[in-house]
Amino acid sequence: MRYEEPVFRPPVESNSLIIQATIGCPHNRCTFCAMYKMKKYRTRPVSDIKADIDSAKRMWPDPPSVFLADGNSIAMKTEEMVEVLDCIREAFPGIRRVSCYGGARFIRGRKPDDLKRLREHGLDIVYMGLESGDDEILRRVNKGVTSKDYVRAANNIKEAGLNLSTYLLAGLGGRERTEEHAVNSALTLNKMNPDYIRVRTLVVLPGTPLYEELESGEFEECSGREIAGETRLLISKLDVEAMFLSDHVSNYLPIHGKLPGSKEKMLAAIDEVLEHPDHPSLKPRVITSL
């Protein structure tokens, strides 16, 4: 196996075989992200990817699932990705899932028939970083897309029969736009209708443009209590049938449940914490990397 480090994957893919189909992220300009700054985006030759699959088969003949790294493998040409998916399914006929990251910018214009072909050849789920459904926040953090782009991309994915898991970045609007972040993200998610909503909490890392804004006072981070309140507002406005998951080390509270049935239970869990002025779960954390 050949990896160009560092390699990132969703926490839920911790037990998956990672096949590096692309290097880096084709957008790579988000002000909060430090993940792929050391890489220039490119698609690996299909022959190299197949060689890695063959090598992996000898070392790990029965992985439970496969994740196609790096940051936006959905941006591969359809024919090339189909060839890779066929090779994976042939090498590992017992796998439960093949997944990848996919940005709205690279999905919104894709033909649903092309995405459907990926599903027919073995792709199961796409992880999409919504980050925020508020257009002003998306502009400020240089996502390169709008909330409408996310809705269009989500519709394409759902029309193709693929599962969609979205990531929301709690605190991304800072103290200034925490309410807009929660409300408009809920409105956007309601239109996207994802299968999974996964929350991450913003951690401003040195070396990012957002860290410079934090140092200059232009951006003001939310406290743990403010993040909890923001999350409560978000959940209260959601009107979807989806799993809501808080499955990341960055988060303050382990809130999870199936919407809409678990909404009141999740809101009550947050309220219980917010009733205590100095609840230990909301104290500042020290996180140096993700």
Sine and cosine of phi, psi and omega as CSV:
sin_phi,cos_phi,sin_psi,cos_psi,sin_omega,cos_omega
0.00,0.00,0.67,-0.74,0.01,-1.00
-0.85,-0.53,0.85,-0.52,0.04,-1.00
-0.86,-0.51,0.63,-0.78,0.19,-0.98
-0.99,-0.14,0.97,-0.25,-0.10,-0.99
-0.97,0.25,0.40,-0.92,-0.09,1.00
-0.98,0.17,0.42,-0.91,0.02,-1.00
-0.91,-0.42,0.75,-0.67,-0.01,-1.00
-0.90,-0.43,0.48,-0.88,0.07,-1.00
-0.45,-0.89,0.38,-0.93,0.04,-1.00
-0.90,0.44,0.52,-0.85,0.03,-1.00
-0.81,0.59,-0.59,0.81,-0.03,-1.00
-0.91,0.41,-0.29,0.96,0.02,-1.00
-0.99,-0.14,0.39,0.92,-0.06,-1.00
-0.89,0.45,-0.43,0.90,0.00,-1.00
-0.98,-0.22,0.20,0.98,-0.06,-1.00
-1.00,-0.02,0.46,-0.89,0.22,-0.98
-0.96,0.28,0.79,-0.62,0.01,-1.00
-0.98,-0.18,0.86,-0.52,0.09,-1.00
-0.93,-0.36,0.85,-0.52,-0.06,-1.00
-1.00,0.05,0.99,-0.16,-0.03,-1.00
-1.00,0.04,-0.55,0.83,0.05,-1.00
-0.77,-0.64,0.28,-0.96,0.03,-1.00
-0.91,-0.41,0.80,-0.60,0.08,-1.00
0.97,0.26,-0.33,-0.94,-0.03,-1.00
-0.80,-0.60,0.74,-0.67,-0.05,-1.00
-0.95,0.32,-0.31,0.95,0.07,-1.00
-1.00,-0.04,-0.92,0.40,0.20,-0.98
0.83,0.56,0.55,0.83,0.00,-1.00
-0.79,-0.61,0.17,0.99,0.01,-1.00
-0.92,0.39,0.72,-0.69,-0.13,-0.99
-0.94,0.33,-0.32,0.95,-0.06,-1.00
-0.99,-0.12,-0.17,0.98,-0.20,-0.98
-0.98,-0.19,0.73,-0.69,0.06,-1.00
-0.88,-0.47,0.20,0.98,-0.21,-0.98
-0.95,0.32,-0.67,0.74,-0.17,-0.98
-0.85,-0.53,0.36,0.93,-0.10,-0.99
-0.91,0.41,-0.37,0.93,-0.04,-1.00
-1.00,-0.01,0.09,1.00,-0.07,-1.00
-0.83,-0.56,0.51,-0.86,0.15,-0.99
-0.97,-0.23,0.78,-0.62,-0.11,-0.99
-0.91,0.43,0.67,-0.74,0.12,-0.99
-0.29,-0.96,0.41,-0.91,0.10,-0.99
-1.00,-0.04,0.75,-0.66,0.02,-1.00
-0.96,0.28,0.51,-0.86,0.07,-1.00
-0.85,0.53,0.66,-0.75,-0.02,-1.00
-0.85,0.52,-0.58,0.81,0.01,-1.00
-0.88,0.47,-0.61,0.79,0.03,-1.00
-0.94,0.35,-0.65,0.76,0.02,-1.00
-0.89,0.46,-0.70,0.72,0.02,-1.00
-0.89,0.46,-0.61,0.79,0.03,-1.00
-0.89,0.45,-0.62,0.78,0.04,-1.00
-0.92,0.38,-0.63,0.78,0.04,-1.00
-0.88,0.47,-0.68,0.73,0.02,-1.00
-0.90,0.44,-0.66,0.75,0.04,-1.00
-0.90,0.43,-0.68,0.73,0.01,-1.00
-0.89,0.45,-0.60,0.80,0.00,-1.00
-0.87,0.48,-0.59,0.81,0.01,-1.00
-0.95,0.31,-0.57,0.82,-0.03,-1.00
-1.00,0.07,-0.53,0.85,-0.09,-1.00
-0.58,-0.81,0.99,0.11,-0.14,-0.99
-0.94,0.33,-0.30,0.95,-0.07,-1.00
-0.67,-0.74,0.88,0.48,0.06,-1.00
-0.92,0.39,0.49,-0.87,0.00,-1.00
-0.95,0.31,-0.46,0.89,-0.07,-1.00
-0.31,-0.95,0.24,-0.97,-0.02,-1.00
-0.76,-0.65,0.73,-0.69,0.10,-0.99
-0.91,-0.41,0.78,-0.63,0.01,-1.00
-1.00,-0.04,0.97,-0.24,0.06,-1.00
-1.00,0.09,0.22,-0.97,0.11,0.99
-1.00,-0.09,-0.86,-0.50,-0.26,-0.97
-0.97,0.25,-0.25,0.97,-0.06,-1.00
-0.33,-0.94,0.85,0.53,-0.07,-1.00
-0.91,0.43,-0.31,0.95,0.05,-1.00
-0.90,0.44,-0.28,0.96,-0.01,-1.00
-0.98,0.21,-0.08,1.00,0.06,-1.00
-0.88,0.47,0.42,-0.91,0.13,-0.99
-0.88,0.47,0.62,-0.78,-0.08,-1.00
-0.83,0.56,-0.74,0.68,-0.06,-1.00
-0.88,0.47,-0.64,0.77,-0.01,-1.00
-0.93,0.37,-0.66,0.75,-0.01,-1.00
-0.93,0.37,-0.60,0.80,0.07,-1.00
-0.87,0.50,-0.68,0.74,0.01,-1.00
-0.89,0.46,-0.66,0.75,0.03,-1.00
-0.92,0.39,-0.68,0.73,0.00,-1.00
-0.89,0.45,-0.66,0.76,0.04,-1.00
-0.88,0.47,-0.64,0.76,0.01,-1.00
-0.91,0.41,-0.66,0.75,0.02,-1.00
-0.89,0.45,-0.74,0.67,-0.04,-1.00
-0.91,0.40,-0.53,0.85,0.05,-1.00
-0.95,0.30,-0.64,0.77,-0.03,-1.00
-0.96,0.28,-0.57,0.82,-0.09,-1.00
-0.77,-0.63,0.96,0.28,-0.10,-1.00
-0.91,0.42,-0.28,0.96,-0.06,-1.00
-0.99,-0.11,0.05,1.00,-0.06,-1.00
-0.93,0.37,0.55,-0.84,-0.03,-1.00
-1.00,0.06,-0.41,0.91,-0.20,-0.98
-0.35,-0.94,0.63,-0.77,0.21,-0.98
-0.84,-0.54,0.75,-0.67,-0.11,-0.99
-0.66,-0.75,0.22,-0.98,0.08,-1.00
-0.31,-0.95,0.27,-0.96,0.18,-0.98
-0.98,0.19,0.50,-0.87,0.06,-1.00
-0.46,-0.89,0.88,-0.47,0.00,-1.00
-1.00,0.07,0.53,-0.85,-0.02,-1.00
-0.85,0.52,-0.58,0.81,-0.01,-1.00
-0.85,0.52,-0.50,0.87,-0.08,-1.00
-0.97,-0.23,0.05,1.00,0.03,-1.00
-0.90,-0.44,-0.50,0.87,-0.12,-0.99
-0.84,0.54,-0.55,0.84,-0.04,-1.00
-0.99,-0.16,0.00,1.00,-0.01,-1.00
-0.95,0.30,0.62,-0.78,0.07,-1.00
-0.93,0.37,0.72,-0.69,0.04,-1.00
-0.81,0.58,-0.54,0.84,0.01,-1.00
-0.90,0.43,-0.57,0.82,0.04,-1.00
-0.93,0.38,-0.69,0.72,0.04,-1.00
-0.91,0.42,-0.59,0.81,0.04,-1.00
-0.90,0.44,-0.62,0.78,0.05,-1.00
-0.88,0.48,-0.64,0.76,0.03,-1.00
-0.89,0.46,-0.65,0.76,0.04,-1.00
-0.91,0.42,-0.68,0.74,-0.01,-1.00
-0.90,0.43,-0.45,0.89,-0.02,-1.00
-0.99,-0.13,0.14,0.99,0.21,-0.98
0.84,-0.55,-0.09,1.00,0.07,-1.00
-0.97,0.23,0.73,-0.68,-0.09,-1.00
-0.95,-0.32,-0.68,0.74,-0.15,-0.99
-0.60,-0.80,0.60,-0.80,0.06,-1.00
-0.90,-0.43,0.76,-0.65,0.08,-1.00
-0.99,-0.13,0.88,-0.48,-0.08,-1.00
-0.88,-0.48,0.80,-0.60,0.04,-1.00
-0.99,0.12,1.00,-0.08,0.11,-0.99
-0.93,0.36,-0.71,0.70,-0.04,-1.00
0.93,0.38,-0.82,0.58,0.06,-1.00
-0.41,-0.91,0.52,-0.85,0.11,-0.99
-0.99,-0.16,0.16,0.99,0.00,-1.00
-0.99,-0.11,0.87,-0.50,-0.10,-1.00
-0.89,0.45,-0.55,0.84,0.01,-1.00
-0.92,0.39,-0.65,0.76,0.05,-1.00
-0.92,0.40,-0.68,0.73,0.03,-1.00
-0.86,0.51,-0.61,0.79,0.05,-1.00
-0.92,0.40,-0.71,0.71,-0.06,-1.00
-0.90,0.45,-0.60,0.80,-0.06,-1.00
-1.00,-0.06,0.10,0.99,0.13,-0.99
0.88,0.47,0.72,0.69,0.04,-1.00
-0.96,0.29,-0.39,0.92,0.02,-1.00
0.98,0.19,0.17,0.99,0.01,-1.00
-0.60,-0.80,0.22,-0.98,0.06,-1.00
-0.90,-0.44,0.12,-0.99,0.04,-1.00
-0.88,0.48,-0.58,0.81,0.04,-1.00
-0.90,0.44,-0.59,0.81,0.05,-1.00
-0.89,0.45,-0.63,0.77,0.03,-1.00
-0.91,0.42,-0.67,0.75,0.01,-1.00
-0.90,0.43,-0.68,0.74,0.02,-1.00
-0.89,0.45,-0.70,0.72,0.01,-1.00
-0.90,0.43,-0.68,0.73,0.02,-1.00
-0.88,0.47,-0.66,0.75,0.03,-1.00
-0.88,0.48,-0.64,0.77,0.04,-1.00
-0.89,0.46,-0.68,0.73,-0.01,-1.00
-0.91,0.42,-0.72,0.69,-0.03,-1.00
-0.92,0.40,-0.62,0.79,0.02,-1.00
-0.89,0.45,-0.53,0.85,0.01,-1.00
-0.98,0.20,-0.15,0.99,0.00,-1.00
1.00,0.06,0.21,0.98,0.04,-1.00
-1.00,0.06,0.48,-0.88,0.13,-0.99
-0.99,0.16,0.54,-0.84,-0.04,-1.00
-0.82,-0.57,0.82,-0.57,0.09,-1.00
-0.89,-0.45,0.85,-0.52,-0.04,-1.00
-0.96,-0.29,0.51,-0.86,0.05,-1.00
-0.93,-0.36,0.74,-0.68,0.09,-1.00
-0.90,-0.43,0.70,-0.71,-0.06,-1.00
-0.98,-0.22,0.99,-0.10,-0.03,-1.00
-0.87,0.48,0.69,-0.72,0.02,-1.00
1.00,0.05,0.02,1.00,-0.10,-0.99
-0.91,0.42,-0.44,0.90,0.03,-1.00
-0.99,0.10,-0.05,1.00,-0.07,-1.00
0.91,0.41,-0.11,-0.99,0.00,-1.00
-0.91,0.42,-0.49,0.87,-0.09,-1.00
-0.91,0.41,-0.62,0.78,-0.12,-0.99
-0.83,-0.56,0.53,0.85,-0.03,-1.00
-0.91,0.43,-0.64,0.77,0.00,-1.00
-0.93,0.36,-0.70,0.71,0.02,-1.00
-0.88,0.47,-0.62,0.78,0.02,-1.00
-0.87,0.50,-0.75,0.66,-0.03,-1.00
-0.91,0.41,-0.77,0.63,-0.10,-0.99
-0.92,0.38,-0.75,0.66,-0.05,-1.00
-0.95,0.30,-0.48,0.88,0.10,-1.00
-0.92,0.39,-0.66,0.75,0.05,-1.00
-0.89,0.46,-0.69,0.72,0.01,-1.00
-0.88,0.47,-0.66,0.75,0.01,-1.00
-0.93,0.38,-0.69,0.72,0.03,-1.00
-0.89,0.46,-0.59,0.81,0.04,-1.00
-0.88,0.48,-0.57,0.82,0.03,-1.00
-0.98,0.18,-0.51,0.86,-0.01,-1.00
-0.97,0.25,-0.56,0.83,0.00,-1.00
0.81,0.59,0.84,0.55,0.00,-1.00
-0.96,0.27,0.24,-0.97,0.07,-1.00
-0.99,0.15,-0.52,0.85,-0.02,-1.00
-0.70,-0.71,0.65,-0.76,0.14,-0.99
-0.87,-0.49,0.91,-0.41,-0.03,-1.00
-0.92,-0.40,0.77,-0.63,-0.04,-1.00
-0.99,-0.17,0.72,-0.70,0.18,-0.98
-0.87,-0.50,0.50,-0.86,0.07,-1.00
-0.97,-0.23,0.72,-0.69,-0.02,-1.00
-0.84,0.55,0.79,-0.61,0.18,-0.98
-0.85,-0.53,0.90,-0.43,-0.06,-1.00
-1.00,0.09,0.93,-0.36,-0.10,-1.00
-0.99,-0.13,0.61,-0.79,0.07,-1.00
-0.83,0.56,0.58,-0.81,0.02,-1.00
0.99,-0.10,-0.15,0.99,0.04,-1.00
-0.99,-0.14,0.45,-0.89,0.07,-1.00
-0.85,0.53,-0.54,0.84,0.00,-1.00
-0.92,0.38,-0.52,0.85,0.06,-1.00
-0.90,0.43,-0.62,0.78,0.05,-1.00
-0.90,0.43,-0.62,0.78,0.05,-1.00
-0.91,0.41,-0.59,0.81,0.04,-1.00
-0.91,0.41,-0.70,0.72,-0.02,-1.00
-0.91,0.42,-0.56,0.83,-0.04,-1.00
-0.99,0.12,-0.20,0.98,-0.03,-1.00
1.00,-0.02,-0.01,1.00,0.01,-1.00
-0.93,0.36,-0.53,0.85,0.03,-1.00
-0.89,-0.46,0.71,-0.71,0.00,-1.00
-0.87,-0.50,0.87,-0.49,-0.04,-1.00
-0.93,0.37,0.51,-0.86,0.12,-0.99
-0.99,0.17,0.55,-0.83,0.11,-0.99
-0.98,0.20,0.15,-0.99,0.06,-1.00
-0.86,0.51,-0.64,0.77,0.02,-1.00
-0.91,0.42,-0.64,0.77,0.03,-1.00
-0.93,0.38,-0.59,0.80,0.07,-1.00
-0.89,0.45,-0.68,0.74,0.02,-1.00
-0.88,0.47,-0.68,0.73,0.04,-1.00
-0.90,0.43,-0.65,0.76,0.03,-1.00
-0.89,0.45,-0.69,0.73,0.02,-1.00
-0.90,0.44,-0.63,0.78,0.03,-1.00
-0.89,0.46,-0.69,0.72,0.01,-1.00
-0.90,0.44,-0.67,0.74,0.04,-1.00
-0.83,0.55,-0.81,0.59,-0.05,-1.00
-0.88,0.48,-0.63,0.78,-0.03,-1.00
-0.89,0.45,-0.44,0.90,-0.06,-1.00
-0.99,-0.11,-0.12,0.99,-0.03,-1.00
-0.96,0.27,0.68,-0.73,0.05,-1.00
-0.70,-0.72,0.93,0.36,-0.06,-1.00
-0.66,-0.75,0.27,-0.96,0.19,-0.98
-0.97,-0.26,0.99,-0.15,-0.09,-1.00
-0.39,-0.92,0.38,-0.92,0.16,-0.99
-0.99,0.16,0.77,-0.64,0.07,-1.00
-0.96,-0.27,0.85,-0.53,-0.14,-0.99
-0.76,-0.65,0.69,-0.72,0.11,-0.99
-0.89,-0.45,0.97,0.26,-0.20,-0.98
-0.91,-0.42,0.81,0.59,-0.02,-1.00
-0.56,-0.83,0.53,-0.85,-0.05,-1.00
-0.89,0.46,-0.38,0.92,-0.04,-1.00
-0.96,0.27,-0.29,0.96,-0.16,-0.99
-0.99,0.13,0.50,-0.87,0.04,-1.00
-0.99,0.16,-0.68,0.74,-0.13,-0.99
-0.85,-0.53,0.68,-0.74,0.02,-1.00
-1.00,0.09,0.92,0.40,-0.04,-1.00
-1.00,0.02,0.80,-0.60,0.03,-1.00
-0.40,-0.92,0.41,-0.91,0.01,-1.00
0.21,-0.98,0.18,-0.98,0.02,-1.00
-1.00,-0.08,0.86,-0.52,0.05,-1.00
-1.00,0.03,0.59,-0.81,0.10,0.99
-1.00,0.01,-0.15,0.99,-0.16,-0.99
-0.87,0.50,-0.56,0.83,-0.07,-1.00
-0.99,-0.10,0.13,0.99,-0.09,-1.00
-0.85,0.53,-0.79,0.62,-0.06,-1.00
-0.90,0.45,-0.59,0.81,0.03,-1.00
-0.90,0.43,-0.66,0.75,0.01,-1.00
-0.93,0.37,-0.67,0.75,0.03,-1.00
-0.89,0.46,-0.64,0.77,0.02,-1.00
-0.91,0.42,-0.60,0.80,0.02,-1.00
-0.90,0.43,-0.64,0.77,0.04,-1.00
-0.93,0.37,-0.68,0.73,0.01,-1.00
-0.86,0.51,-0.61,0.79,-0.01,-1.00
-0.88,0.47,-0.62,0.78,0.03,-1.00
-0.95,0.31,-0.68,0.73,-0.06,-1.00
-0.92,0.39,-0.35,0.94,0.02,-1.00
-0.93,0.37,-0.32,0.95,-0.03,-1.00
-0.97,-0.22,0.90,-0.44,-0.07,-1.00
-0.84,0.55,-0.56,0.83,-0.08,-1.00
-0.85,-0.52,0.68,0.74,-0.02,-1.00
-0.88,0.48,0.77,-0.64,-0.08,-1.00
-0.88,0.48,-0.43,0.90,-0.01,-1.00
-0.91,0.41,-0.36,0.93,-0.09,-1.00
-0.97,-0.25,0.16,0.99,0.02,-1.00
-0.96,0.30,0.43,-0.90,0.01,-1.00
-0.83,0.55,0.57,-0.82,0.01,-1.00
-0.91,-0.42,0.29,-0.96,0.10,-1.00
-0.89,-0.45,0.96,-0.29,0.03,-1.00
-0.81,-0.59,0.88,-0.48,-0.07,-1.00
-0.98,-0.18,-0.30,0.96,0.02,-1.00
-0.39,-0.92,0.30,-0.95,-0.02,-1.00
-0.82,-0.57,0.00,0.00,0.00,0.00
